[in-house]
Amino acid sequence: MLLLLFLVLVPVFFGTLVALLVRSGRAAFDRRWERLLGLLLSGAALLVLGLALLHLAGAVFTAEEGGTDSSPMRPCRIPGKPAEHVIDYRIDLVPVVGFSCVLTDGSSYGTDEVPAHLTPLAAGLGLLAAGALHADRRRTRAVNTPTFQGS
């Protein structure tokens, strides 16, 4: 119960704190900084996604390698998993980038070749980047919109 309370209250507290800081600093936050922040976050998201795909490429390269030590596939050699029944591998792109080993009965199991936290991290950075770029676009539109002045 205490853990559940901790898992709920801490994010709410920090979310409120961030919202108050953003709200108080919003007037002083220049449009160029929003654009720069959005571009930096976009670059970080692409970097993290590229790292996940690099891990995936390494797993595929290792699985495709021939030689005397190639059966069962090296990425599929996980203690407690039936590596001797592996016949193929599968690349998972949705919802998380990953590498799975396919067994003779058609079932599969995932490996830890691609760290599982990279895809959600890239998605979170992408959402933050989209929010920053959207805020920049709204501010630009508000500044460039003429106001009506009656006679």
C-alpha positions as CSV (number, residue, x, y, z in Angstrom):
1,M,0.0,0.0,0.0
2,L,2.8,2.4,0.9
3,L,4.6,1.6,-2.4
4,L,1.4,2.3,-4.4
5,L,0.9,5.5,-2.5
6,F,4.5,6.4,-3.3
7,L,4.1,5.6,-6.9
8,V,1.1,7.8,-7.2
9,L,2.0,10.8,-5.0
10,V,5.6,11.3,-6.2
11,P,4.7,11.7,-10.0
12,V,1.7,13.9,-9.0
13,F,4.0,16.1,-6.9
14,F,6.7,16.4,-9.5
15,G,4.1,16.9,-12.3
16,T,2.5,19.8,-10.3
17,L,5.9,21.3,-9.6
18,V,6.9,21.2,-13.3
19,A,3.5,22.6,-14.3
20,L,4.0,25.5,-11.9
21,L,7.5,26.2,-13.1
22,V,6.5,26.2,-16.7
23,R,3.5,28.4,-16.0
24,S,5.6,31.0,-14.1
25,G,8.4,31.0,-16.7
26,R,6.2,30.8,-19.8
27,A,6.0,34.6,-20.2
28,A,9.8,34.8,-20.2
29,F,10.3,31.7,-22.4
30,D,11.3,33.0,-25.8
31,R,10.0,31.4,-29.0
32,R,13.5,30.5,-30.2
33,W,14.1,28.4,-27.1
34,E,10.9,26.4,-27.7
35,R,12.1,25.6,-31.2
36,L,15.6,24.8,-30.1
37,L,14.3,22.6,-27.3
38,G,12.0,20.8,-29.8
39,L,14.9,20.2,-32.2
40,L,17.2,19.0,-29.5
41,L,14.5,16.6,-28.2
42,S,13.9,15.3,-31.7
43,G,17.6,14.6,-32.2
44,A,17.7,12.8,-28.8
45,A,14.7,10.7,-29.8
46,L,16.4,9.8,-33.1
47,L,19.6,9.0,-31.4
48,V,17.9,6.6,-28.9
49,L,15.9,4.9,-31.7
50,G,19.1,4.6,-33.7
51,L,20.8,3.0,-30.7
52,A,18.0,0.5,-30.4
53,L,18.2,-0.3,-34.1
54,L,22.0,-0.7,-33.8
55,H,21.5,-3.3,-31.0
56,L,18.9,-5.1,-33.3
57,A,21.3,-5.1,-36.2
58,G,24.0,-6.6,-34.0
59,A,21.6,-9.4,-32.9
60,V,20.7,-10.1,-36.5
61,F,24.3,-10.2,-37.6
62,T,25.2,-12.6,-34.7
63,A,22.2,-14.8,-35.6
64,E,23.1,-14.9,-39.3
65,E,26.7,-15.8,-38.6
66,G,27.7,-19.2,-39.8
67,G,30.4,-21.5,-38.4
68,T,30.8,-24.3,-35.9
69,D,29.3,-22.3,-33.1
70,S,26.2,-21.1,-34.9
71,S,23.6,-23.6,-33.8
72,P,21.6,-22.8,-31.8
73,M,21.7,-19.1,-32.6
74,R,23.8,-17.2,-30.1
75,P,21.2,-14.5,-29.3
76,C,18.8,-17.3,-28.4
77,R,21.0,-19.0,-25.9
78,I,19.3,-17.9,-22.7
79,P,19.4,-20.0,-19.6
80,G,16.1,-21.7,-19.0
81,K,14.9,-21.2,-22.6
82,P,14.6,-24.1,-25.1
83,A,17.5,-23.0,-27.4
84,E,17.8,-26.4,-29.0
85,H,14.3,-26.1,-30.5
86,V,15.0,-22.7,-32.2
87,I,14.4,-22.7,-35.9
88,D,14.3,-19.0,-36.8
89,Y,14.3,-15.5,-35.4
90,R,11.8,-12.6,-35.7
91,I,12.4,-8.9,-35.6
92,D,9.7,-7.0,-33.6
93,L,9.3,-3.4,-34.3
94,V,5.9,-2.7,-32.7
95,P,5.2,-2.0,-29.8
96,V,8.9,-2.4,-28.7
97,V,11.9,-2.9,-30.9
98,G,13.2,-6.4,-30.1
99,F,14.6,-9.7,-31.2
100,S,12.6,-12.9,-30.8
101,C,13.5,-16.6,-31.3
102,V,10.9,-18.8,-33.0
103,L,10.6,-22.4,-31.8
104,T,9.6,-25.5,-33.8
105,D,6.0,-25.4,-32.5
106,G,5.6,-21.8,-33.8
107,S,5.8,-20.0,-30.4
108,S,8.6,-17.6,-29.7
109,Y,10.4,-15.9,-26.8
110,G,12.0,-12.5,-26.6
111,T,15.7,-12.0,-25.9
112,D,17.4,-9.2,-24.1
113,E,19.6,-8.3,-27.1
114,V,17.8,-4.9,-27.5
115,P,17.3,-3.1,-24.2
116,A,13.6,-2.9,-23.6
117,H,13.7,0.7,-22.2
118,L,15.0,2.3,-25.4
119,T,11.8,2.2,-27.4
120,P,9.6,3.9,-24.7
121,L,12.4,6.4,-24.1
122,A,12.5,7.3,-27.7
123,A,8.7,7.6,-27.8
124,G,8.7,9.9,-24.7
125,L,11.4,12.1,-26.1
126,G,9.5,12.3,-29.4
127,L,6.3,13.3,-27.6
128,L,8.2,16.0,-25.6
129,A,9.7,17.2,-28.9
130,A,6.3,17.4,-30.6
131,G,4.9,19.3,-27.6
132,A,7.7,21.9,-27.7
133,L,7.4,22.3,-31.5
134,H,3.6,22.6,-31.2
135,A,4.0,25.3,-28.5
136,D,6.5,27.1,-30.8
137,R,4.0,26.9,-33.7
138,R,1.1,28.2,-31.5
139,R,3.2,31.1,-30.2
140,T,4.3,32.0,-33.8
141,R,0.7,31.9,-34.9
142,A,-0.5,34.1,-32.0
143,V,2.2,36.7,-32.6
144,N,1.5,36.9,-36.4
145,T,-2.3,37.1,-36.1
146,P,-3.5,40.7,-36.4
147,T,-5.8,41.9,-33.8
148,F,-9.1,43.7,-34.6
149,Q,-9.3,47.3,-33.5
150,G,-12.7,48.9,-33.8
151,S,-13.3,52.5,-34.8
